[in-house]
Amino acid sequence: MENQTQGSSIPQSQPPAQPDQIKEPSKPPVSVDAFYGKEGPTDKQILFRDSLEKYKLFGGGVGGGKSRAICAEGLRLSFLFPNNRGFICRAEAEAFRRTTLNTLLSAIAEVEDMMGQKIIARNGHNQTKKEIHLINGSMIMYGGLGVTPEDQDRIKSLEIGWFGVDEASEAPVKVVNMLKARLRLKLPNGRFPKYFGMYASNPEPGWLKDEFVIPHFLGNPRPDHIFVQSLIRDNPWLPPEYLAELSRDNPPAWVKRYVEGSWDAVEGQVWPDFERAVHVYPNETSDFDILPPSGLQSAPIGGLDHGQTNPTAFVAGYTDADGNIFIYDEYYSKGLVSHHCTTILENFDIEKFQYIEADPSMMAKTREKNGMPWSIFEEYDEYGISLGPANNSREAGWNRVGEYLRIDPNHIHPITGEKGSPRLFISSRCKHLLTEIPEYIWKRLSDENANPKEEARKLKDHACDALRYLIMSLPSPYERSKEEDSPEGSFNFIMRNTRGSKKRGMITN
C-alpha cells in the first residue's frame, strides 16, 4: 500500500488557505485505504465508502467494522474537501467518549504513522469545545446527539458537510432529522461539499429498520438511501476463534441478532423462527390467482381484527395442495366500520372468499340500532362482509402460527422445490404484518418468578391477531396423515372438515 497518493504532496501545518487558494475536491494526503488502518478496508467498508447515496447505514452484527467505517469516512471527506466541517456523535456524550472517540483518535494516529507527520493542526484538538482541527482547515466536531439541552443547542447552530452517528439506533429520530437539516455548509470559495449522513448500528428495532433495512430487503430502498450489511464473517482481520466464542457463549437470540445480523431477532419473540429472507416472497400485486407456483388449493380465506380506537387489521391468504399458506395482501387502518368495509370491498373480491375469521367478542350485542341490540359482526354483514367467530385460544393460536413458520426438514419448498421449508409465506405487500411479527414479544410480568410466556405483549399486535385467527382455521401441519394418497389424510379433506358450515366459497382442484 502506498503511503501517499501519487502526484500529491504532503500538506504541512499552516494557517487555513484563503478562499481563492482552495480547490475542491482534492486528493487526500494519503491513499484513501489508509483511513481504514494498515490492513485497509474490508469489502463491505469499500462498498460503504464508494456509495454515492446521501444517507448511508452500515449495520450488522458485532465486529463488522461499523464504527471504524464512519470514522474513516469522516476523515476522508475532511481531506477531500479542505475547510469542510463534520460532526460525529452518539446519542450520549459519555458513551461517545468511551467508544467512538477512541476509534476516531486511533484512526488519526494510524494515518499520521503512515504519513510520517501530524494531520491535526498544532493545538488542534480542543477537548473542551470537542473539536479537532486538521491541517487543511477542516474541522471535526464530536459529542452527544441532543440528549441534553446543551447538545440540542449546539446542533441547532451547526452548518456541516457531513455527519456520522454511531450506534444510531439509540438516537431519537427527531434529533437525527434536526441534524439532517444542518447539511448546508458552504465552503469559503463559494462551492459546496458532497453532503453525506452516515449511520452505524447493530440490528435494533426502530426508525433505522423502518427507514433503511425493511425497504432494502423488500427491494425498494428509499431514494438516496443505502443499507450496507456487514457481519463478523465480512471482517477478515478478526481472530478465527472470535466468532466461535461468541456463538458458544451467548444465548440463541443474541447470536441471531449480533452474530448473524438479523434485524428481526428480538429477545422474547413469540415467533422466533420468523426470518424475512425465508418467509417473505416479493409480490406487488394483490391478485392471488397468479400464486402460488404449485397451484391453488383453496379460495381466499381471511382473518380480521377489529379495532375500536386501535387500527383494524385484515389479512388475506390461500392454501396450496401441500398445506402451505400464502398471505398475499392486507388492510390496516383506523376508522369507523363503514370506512373499513368500504375500503375492503374496494380492494378485495370478498365474494370469492371461502370464509373470514374474526374475534368472537365482536358478536356481543353491545350496540343499538332502531332500538334493537346490535353487534359489530352484524354491522360488517350489513355491508356484505360475512364474518365467522375465530378460535380465540391465544396459546393454541401462537403455537399454530409457530408450527407454520417453523422449517420442517422434510417439507418441500413450494417455490424452489428444495427439501426443508416452512409452510407460511407472506407477501412483501403486507408491510404492517411484516413489521409486527418480529416485534411481537412475550410480556414480561412484574413477578420475576412468573413464566414470561404466559401472555404476549399487547402492543402493535393487530395484524398478528388477524393472522392468528386465519391460521387457527387451518389444521396443524402435523395433523396431516403420512398416507398422502388417503382422502381422509389429505390437507384438503382436513380443511373441509375443520370449519364446517361457516365456509362460503368452494375449494378448487
C-alpha positions as CSV (number, residue, x, y, z in Angstrom):
1,M,0.0,0.0,0.0
2,E,1.4,3.4,-0.9
3,N,1.6,5.9,1.9
4,Q,0.9,8.9,-0.4
5,T,-1.3,9.4,-3.3
6,Q,0.7,9.6,-6.5
7,G,1.4,13.1,-7.6
8,S,0.3,14.8,-4.4
9,S,2.4,16.4,-1.7
10,I,2.0,16.0,2.0
11,P,0.4,19.2,3.3
12,Q,2.2,21.0,6.1
13,S,0.8,22.5,9.2
14,Q,-0.1,26.1,8.3
15,P,-2.9,28.6,8.6
16,P,-6.0,27.8,6.5
17,A,-5.8,28.8,2.9
18,Q,-7.7,31.8,1.6
19,P,-10.8,31.2,-0.5
20,D,-9.1,31.8,-3.8
21,Q,-6.4,29.3,-2.9
22,I,-8.9,26.5,-2.2
23,K,-9.6,23.9,-4.8
24,E,-12.0,21.1,-4.0
25,P,-12.5,18.3,-4.2
26,S,-8.8,17.5,-3.7
27,K,-6.9,14.3,-3.3
28,P,-6.4,13.1,0.3
29,P,-2.8,13.3,1.5
30,V,-2.5,9.5,1.5
31,S,-4.2,6.6,-0.1
32,V,-7.9,6.5,0.9
33,D,-7.3,3.0,2.2
34,A,-5.1,4.4,4.9
35,F,-8.0,5.8,6.7
36,Y,-9.1,2.2,7.5
37,G,-5.8,1.2,9.0
38,K,-2.7,-0.7,7.9
39,E,-4.8,-3.7,6.8
40,G,-7.0,-1.5,4.6
41,P,-10.8,-1.6,4.3
42,T,-12.9,-4.7,4.1
43,D,-15.0,-5.3,1.0
44,K,-18.1,-4.1,2.9
45,Q,-16.3,-0.9,4.0
46,I,-15.3,-0.3,0.4
47,L,-19.0,-0.6,-0.7
48,F,-20.0,1.8,2.1
49,R,-17.2,4.2,1.1
50,D,-17.9,4.2,-2.6
51,S,-21.7,4.5,-2.5
52,L,-22.9,7.9,-3.5
53,E,-26.3,7.9,-1.7
54,K,-26.6,10.8,0.6
55,Y,-27.7,8.7,3.6
56,K,-25.8,5.5,4.4
57,L,-26.3,2.9,7.0
58,F,-23.5,0.5,7.9
59,G,-25.3,-2.1,10.0
60,G,-25.0,-5.7,11.2
61,G,-23.5,-7.7,14.0
62,V,-20.6,-7.0,16.3
63,G,-17.1,-7.0,14.9
64,G,-18.1,-5.9,11.4
65,G,-16.1,-2.6,11.4
66,K,-19.1,-0.3,11.7
67,S,-17.5,2.4,13.9
68,R,-14.3,2.4,12.0
69,A,-16.2,2.9,8.8
70,I,-17.9,6.2,9.8
71,C,-14.7,7.5,11.4
72,A,-12.7,6.7,8.3
73,E,-15.3,8.3,6.0
74,G,-15.4,11.4,8.2
75,L,-11.6,11.7,7.8
76,R,-11.7,11.1,4.1
77,L,-14.4,13.7,3.5
78,S,-12.4,16.2,5.7
79,F,-9.4,15.8,3.4
80,L,-11.3,15.5,0.2
81,F,-12.9,18.9,0.8
82,P,-10.5,21.4,2.5
83,N,-12.2,23.6,5.1
84,N,-15.0,21.0,5.4
85,R,-16.8,20.6,8.7
86,G,-18.3,17.4,10.1
87,F,-20.0,16.2,13.2
88,I,-19.5,12.6,14.6
89,C,-21.5,11.5,17.6
90,R,-23.5,9.0,19.6
91,A,-26.8,9.6,21.5
92,E,-24.9,10.2,24.8
93,A,-21.7,12.2,25.0
94,E,-20.2,10.0,27.7
95,A,-20.8,6.8,25.7
96,F,-19.2,8.5,22.7
97,R,-16.1,9.5,24.7
98,R,-15.6,5.9,25.9
99,T,-16.1,4.2,22.5
100,T,-16.3,6.1,19.2
101,L,-13.8,8.9,20.1
102,N,-11.2,6.3,20.8
103,T,-11.8,4.8,17.4
104,L,-11.5,8.2,15.7
105,L,-8.3,9.1,17.5
106,S,-6.9,5.7,16.8
107,A,-7.7,6.1,13.1
108,I,-6.0,9.5,13.1
109,A,-2.9,8.1,14.8
110,E,-2.6,5.3,12.2
111,V,-2.9,7.8,9.3
112,E,-0.2,10.0,11.0
113,D,2.1,7.0,11.4
114,M,1.7,6.1,7.7
115,M,2.3,9.7,6.6
116,G,5.2,10.3,9.0
117,Q,3.6,13.6,10.1
118,K,0.7,15.1,12.1
119,I,-2.6,15.7,10.4
120,I,-4.1,17.5,13.4
121,A,-3.1,21.2,13.4
122,R,-0.9,22.5,16.2
123,N,-3.0,22.6,19.4
124,G,-5.8,21.5,17.1
125,H,-7.6,19.1,19.5
126,N,-9.8,21.2,21.8
127,Q,-11.4,18.8,24.3
128,T,-13.4,21.5,26.0
129,K,-15.1,22.6,22.7
130,K,-15.0,19.0,21.4
131,E,-13.3,20.0,18.2
132,I,-10.5,18.5,16.1
133,H,-8.9,21.0,13.6
134,L,-7.0,19.4,10.7
135,I,-4.0,20.8,8.8
136,N,-6.1,21.6,5.7
137,G,-8.6,23.8,7.5
138,S,-11.2,21.1,8.0
139,M,-12.8,20.6,11.4
140,I,-14.4,17.5,13.0
141,M,-16.8,18.3,15.9
142,Y,-17.9,15.5,18.2
143,G,-20.1,14.7,21.2
144,G,-23.6,13.8,22.2
145,L,-26.6,14.0,20.0
146,G,-29.3,16.0,21.6
147,V,-29.7,14.2,24.9
148,T,-29.0,17.3,26.9
149,P,-30.3,20.9,26.2
150,E,-26.7,21.9,25.6
151,D,-26.3,19.2,22.9
152,Q,-29.5,20.3,21.2
153,D,-28.5,24.0,21.2
154,R,-25.2,23.0,19.7
155,I,-26.8,21.0,16.9
156,K,-29.2,23.9,16.1
157,S,-26.2,26.1,15.4
158,L,-24.3,23.7,13.1
159,E,-23.6,24.1,9.4
160,I,-21.9,21.0,8.3
161,G,-20.9,19.0,5.2
162,W,-21.2,15.5,6.8
163,F,-22.2,13.8,9.9
164,G,-21.7,10.3,11.4
165,V,-23.9,8.8,14.1
166,D,-22.5,5.7,15.8
167,E,-25.0,3.3,17.4
168,A,-27.6,5.3,15.6
169,S,-30.5,3.2,16.9
170,E,-30.0,4.9,20.3
171,A,-30.6,8.3,18.8
172,P,-34.1,9.9,18.7
173,V,-35.3,10.2,15.1
174,K,-36.5,13.8,15.7
175,V,-32.9,14.9,16.7
176,V,-31.4,13.0,13.7
177,N,-33.8,14.9,11.4
178,M,-32.6,18.1,13.0
179,L,-29.0,17.0,12.1
180,K,-30.0,16.3,8.5
181,A,-31.2,19.9,8.2
182,R,-27.7,21.1,9.1
183,L,-26.2,19.6,5.9
184,R,-25.9,23.0,4.4
185,L,-22.2,24.1,4.7
186,K,-20.9,26.4,2.0
187,L,-17.1,26.3,1.6
188,P,-15.1,29.5,1.7
189,N,-14.6,29.5,-2.1
190,G,-18.4,29.5,-2.6
191,R,-18.6,25.8,-3.5
192,F,-20.4,23.1,-1.7
193,P,-19.0,19.8,-0.4
194,K,-20.7,16.5,-1.2
195,Y,-23.2,16.0,1.7
196,F,-23.3,12.7,3.5
197,G,-25.3,11.5,6.5
198,M,-23.7,8.3,7.8
199,Y,-25.0,5.8,10.4
200,A,-23.6,2.7,12.1
201,S,-25.7,0.4,14.2
202,N,-26.3,-3.1,15.4
203,P,-29.6,-4.7,14.5
204,E,-32.3,-3.0,16.6
205,P,-36.0,-2.3,16.1
206,G,-36.9,1.3,15.4
207,W,-36.6,4.1,12.8
208,L,-33.4,2.8,11.2
209,K,-35.0,-0.5,10.5
210,D,-38.1,1.2,9.0
211,E,-36.1,3.7,7.0
212,F,-33.2,1.6,5.7
213,V,-33.5,-2.1,6.4
214,I,-37.0,-3.1,5.5
215,P,-37.1,-1.2,2.2
216,H,-33.7,-2.8,1.4
217,F,-34.9,-6.3,1.9
218,L,-38.1,-5.6,0.1
219,G,-36.1,-4.5,-2.9
220,N,-37.4,-0.9,-2.8
221,P,-34.9,1.3,-1.0
222,R,-35.8,4.9,-0.3
223,P,-34.3,7.4,-2.8
224,D,-30.8,8.4,-1.8
225,H,-30.6,5.8,0.9
226,I,-28.4,2.7,1.1
227,F,-28.0,-0.1,3.6
228,V,-24.7,-2.0,3.7
229,Q,-24.9,-5.1,5.9
230,S,-21.7,-6.1,7.5
231,L,-21.2,-9.2,9.6
232,I,-18.4,-10.7,11.6
233,R,-17.7,-13.0,8.7
234,D,-17.1,-10.0,6.5
235,N,-14.2,-8.8,8.6
236,P,-11.1,-10.9,7.7
237,W,-8.9,-9.2,10.4
238,L,-10.6,-10.7,13.4
239,P,-9.1,-13.8,15.0
240,P,-10.7,-17.1,13.9
241,E,-11.8,-18.1,17.4
242,Y,-13.7,-14.8,17.9
243,L,-16.8,-16.0,16.0
244,A,-16.8,-19.4,17.6
245,E,-16.6,-17.9,21.1
246,L,-19.5,-15.5,20.5
247,S,-21.7,-18.3,19.2
248,R,-20.8,-20.6,22.0
249,D,-21.0,-18.2,25.0
250,N,-24.3,-16.3,24.2
251,P,-28.0,-17.2,24.0
252,P,-29.5,-18.1,20.6
253,A,-31.5,-14.8,20.3
254,W,-28.3,-12.8,20.9
255,V,-26.4,-14.8,18.4
256,K,-29.1,-14.5,15.8
257,R,-29.1,-10.7,16.2
258,Y,-25.5,-9.8,16.9
259,V,-23.6,-12.6,15.1
260,E,-25.9,-13.4,12.2
261,G,-27.0,-9.8,11.9
262,S,-30.8,-10.4,11.9
263,W,-32.8,-7.2,12.3
264,D,-35.9,-9.4,13.1
265,A,-34.3,-11.1,16.1
266,V,-35.7,-9.6,19.3
267,E,-35.3,-11.2,22.8
268,G,-38.5,-12.9,23.9
269,Q,-40.1,-13.2,20.4
270,V,-43.4,-15.0,20.3
271,W,-42.3,-16.4,16.8
272,P,-38.5,-16.6,16.9
273,D,-38.5,-18.8,13.7
274,F,-39.5,-15.8,11.5
275,E,-36.8,-14.8,9.0
276,R,-37.5,-12.2,6.4
277,A,-35.3,-14.0,3.9
278,V,-37.1,-17.3,4.5
279,H,-40.8,-16.3,4.8
280,V,-41.2,-13.2,2.7
281,Y,-41.8,-13.5,-1.1
282,P,-41.7,-10.5,-3.4
283,N,-45.1,-9.6,-4.7
284,E,-46.5,-6.2,-5.7
285,T,-49.9,-7.4,-6.9
286,S,-53.0,-8.2,-4.8
287,D,-54.2,-10.7,-7.5
288,F,-54.0,-14.0,-5.6
289,D,-54.8,-16.0,-8.8
290,I,-51.2,-15.8,-10.0
291,L,-49.8,-17.5,-6.9
292,P,-48.5,-19.9,-5.7
293,P,-46.5,-21.7,-8.4
294,S,-47.6,-25.0,-7.1
295,G,-51.2,-24.2,-7.8
296,L,-54.2,-23.1,-5.7
297,Q,-55.9,-25.4,-3.2
298,S,-58.4,-23.1,-1.7
299,A,-60.4,-19.9,-2.4
300,P,-59.1,-16.9,-0.4
301,I,-59.5,-17.0,3.3
302,G,-59.2,-14.1,5.7
303,G,-58.6,-13.0,9.3
304,L,-59.9,-9.8,10.8
305,D,-59.1,-8.0,14.0
306,H,-61.4,-5.1,14.5
307,G,-60.2,-2.1,16.5
308,Q,-62.4,0.5,18.2
309,T,-59.7,3.1,18.8
310,N,-56.8,0.9,17.5
311,P,-56.3,0.1,13.9
312,T,-58.4,-2.6,12.2
313,A,-56.3,-5.3,10.5
314,F,-57.4,-7.7,7.8
315,V,-55.1,-10.3,6.2
316,A,-56.0,-12.4,3.1
317,G,-54.4,-15.7,2.2
318,Y,-54.9,-19.1,0.5
319,T,-53.5,-22.6,0.7
320,D,-51.9,-24.9,-1.9
321,A,-52.2,-28.6,-2.3
322,D,-49.2,-29.3,0.0
323,G,-50.6,-27.4,3.0
324,N,-48.7,-24.2,2.5
325,I,-50.4,-20.9,3.4
326,F,-49.7,-17.7,1.4
327,I,-50.7,-14.4,2.9
328,Y,-50.9,-12.3,-0.2
329,D,-52.4,-9.0,1.0
330,E,-53.5,-6.9,4.0
331,Y,-55.6,-4.0,5.0
332,Y,-54.6,-1.8,8.0
333,S,-56.3,1.4,9.1
334,K,-58.1,3.3,11.8
335,G,-61.7,4.5,11.3
336,L,-65.4,3.5,11.6
337,V,-66.9,0.2,10.4
338,S,-68.2,2.0,7.3
339,H,-64.7,3.1,6.4
340,H,-63.2,-0.4,6.9
341,C,-66.0,-2.2,4.9
342,T,-65.9,0.3,2.0
343,T,-62.2,0.0,1.7
344,I,-62.0,-3.8,2.0
345,L,-64.8,-4.2,-0.6
346,E,-62.9,-1.8,-3.0
347,N,-59.6,-3.7,-2.7
348,F,-60.7,-7.4,-2.2
349,D,-63.1,-9.6,-4.1
350,I,-64.9,-10.6,-1.0
351,E,-67.4,-12.8,-2.9
352,K,-64.6,-15.2,-3.7
353,F,-63.6,-15.7,-0.1
354,Q,-64.2,-19.0,1.5
355,Y,-64.5,-17.5,4.9
356,I,-63.3,-14.7,7.1
357,E,-62.5,-15.4,10.7
358,A,-62.8,-12.6,13.3
359,D,-62.5,-12.0,17.0
360,P,-65.6,-13.7,18.5
361,S,-66.0,-10.9,21.0
362,M,-67.3,-8.9,18.0
363,M,-70.5,-11.0,18.3
364,A,-71.5,-9.3,21.5
365,K,-74.7,-7.2,21.3
366,T,-73.0,-4.1,22.5
367,R,-74.6,-1.5,20.2
368,E,-78.1,-0.4,19.4
369,K,-79.8,0.1,16.1
370,N,-83.5,1.0,15.7
371,G,-84.0,0.2,19.4
372,M,-82.6,-3.3,18.9
373,P,-79.3,-4.8,20.2
374,W,-76.7,-4.9,17.5
375,S,-73.2,-6.4,17.2
376,I,-70.1,-5.5,15.1
377,F,-70.5,-8.7,13.2
378,E,-73.9,-7.6,12.1
379,E,-72.5,-4.2,11.1
380,Y,-70.0,-5.9,8.8
381,D,-72.6,-8.2,7.4
382,E,-74.8,-5.3,6.5
383,Y,-72.1,-4.1,4.2
384,G,-71.8,-7.6,2.6
385,I,-68.8,-8.9,4.6
386,S,-69.8,-12.1,6.4
387,L,-67.6,-13.0,9.4
388,G,-67.3,-16.1,11.4
389,P,-66.1,-16.4,15.0
390,A,-62.5,-17.4,15.2
391,N,-61.0,-19.8,17.6
392,N,-59.5,-17.2,20.0
393,S,-57.5,-19.6,22.1
394,R,-54.3,-17.5,22.3
395,E,-51.8,-20.1,23.4
396,A,-53.0,-22.6,20.8
397,G,-53.0,-19.8,18.2
398,W,-49.5,-18.8,19.0
399,N,-48.3,-22.4,18.7
400,R,-50.2,-23.0,15.5
401,V,-48.7,-19.9,13.8
402,G,-45.3,-21.1,15.1
403,E,-45.8,-24.5,13.5
404,Y,-46.4,-23.0,10.1
405,L,-43.4,-20.7,10.5
406,R,-41.1,-23.5,11.6
407,I,-38.8,-25.1,9.0
408,D,-39.7,-28.7,8.5
409,P,-36.6,-30.6,7.3
410,N,-38.7,-33.0,5.3
411,H,-41.2,-30.4,3.8
412,I,-40.6,-29.5,0.1
413,H,-40.4,-25.7,-0.6
414,P,-43.3,-24.8,-2.9
415,I,-41.2,-22.4,-5.0
416,T,-37.6,-23.8,-5.0
417,G,-38.5,-27.5,-4.8
418,E,-35.8,-28.0,-2.2
419,K,-36.2,-30.1,0.9
420,G,-36.5,-28.1,4.2
421,S,-39.2,-25.5,4.2
422,P,-41.7,-23.6,6.4
423,R,-45.4,-23.7,5.5
424,L,-46.2,-20.0,5.9
425,F,-45.2,-17.4,3.3
426,I,-46.0,-13.7,3.4
427,S,-46.1,-11.2,0.5
428,S,-43.9,-8.2,0.6
429,R,-47.1,-6.2,0.2
430,C,-48.0,-6.9,3.8
431,K,-45.8,-4.2,5.4
432,H,-47.7,-3.9,8.6
433,L,-47.8,-7.6,9.3
434,L,-44.1,-7.9,8.5
435,T,-43.3,-5.0,10.9
436,E,-45.4,-6.5,13.7
437,I,-44.2,-10.2,13.6
438,P,-40.6,-9.7,14.6
439,E,-41.6,-7.2,17.3
440,Y,-44.3,-9.4,18.8
441,I,-42.8,-10.4,22.1
442,W,-43.8,-12.1,25.3
443,K,-45.0,-9.8,28.1
444,R,-42.5,-9.5,31.0
445,L,-44.6,-9.9,34.1
446,S,-43.9,-7.9,37.2
447,D,-43.3,-11.1,39.2
448,E,-39.8,-12.2,38.2
449,N,-40.6,-15.8,39.1
450,A,-43.6,-15.9,36.7
451,N,-43.4,-17.6,33.3
452,P,-42.7,-14.8,30.8
453,K,-44.6,-16.7,28.1
454,E,-47.9,-16.6,29.8
455,E,-49.0,-13.6,27.7
456,A,-47.8,-11.8,24.6
457,R,-47.4,-8.0,24.9
458,K,-50.5,-6.2,23.6
459,L,-48.7,-3.6,21.5
460,K,-48.8,-3.4,17.7
461,D,-50.3,-6.8,17.6
462,H,-53.4,-6.2,15.4
463,A,-52.1,-7.8,12.2
464,C,-50.6,-10.6,14.3
465,D,-54.1,-11.3,15.8
466,A,-55.7,-11.3,12.3
467,L,-53.1,-13.8,11.2
468,R,-53.7,-15.9,14.3
469,Y,-57.4,-16.0,13.6
470,L,-56.8,-17.1,10.0
471,I,-54.2,-19.8,10.9
472,M,-56.5,-21.2,13.6
473,S,-59.0,-22.0,10.8
474,L,-56.4,-24.5,9.4
475,P,-55.3,-27.8,10.8
476,S,-52.0,-28.2,12.4
477,P,-49.4,-29.2,9.8
478,Y,-48.6,-32.2,12.0
479,E,-52.2,-33.4,11.8
480,R,-51.7,-34.4,8.2
481,S,-51.6,-38.1,7.6
482,K,-48.5,-39.8,6.4
483,E,-50.7,-41.6,3.9
484,E,-50.7,-38.9,1.2
485,D,-52.9,-40.9,-1.1
486,S,-55.6,-41.3,1.6
487,P,-58.5,-38.9,1.1
488,E,-59.0,-38.7,4.8
489,G,-55.4,-37.8,5.3
490,S,-55.2,-35.1,2.8
491,F,-54.9,-31.4,3.7
492,N,-57.9,-30.7,1.5
493,F,-60.1,-33.2,3.5
494,I,-58.9,-31.9,6.9
495,M,-59.5,-28.3,5.9
496,R,-63.0,-29.1,4.6
497,N,-63.9,-30.6,7.9
498,T,-62.3,-28.0,10.2
499,R,-64.7,-25.1,9.7
500,G,-67.8,-26.9,8.6
501,S,-70.9,-24.8,7.7
502,K,-69.1,-21.5,8.0
503,K,-67.3,-21.8,4.7
504,R,-69.0,-19.8,1.9
505,G,-66.6,-20.5,-1.0
506,M,-65.6,-23.5,-3.0
507,I,-62.3,-25.3,-2.8
508,T,-60.8,-25.7,-6.2
509,N,-58.9,-28.6,-7.5
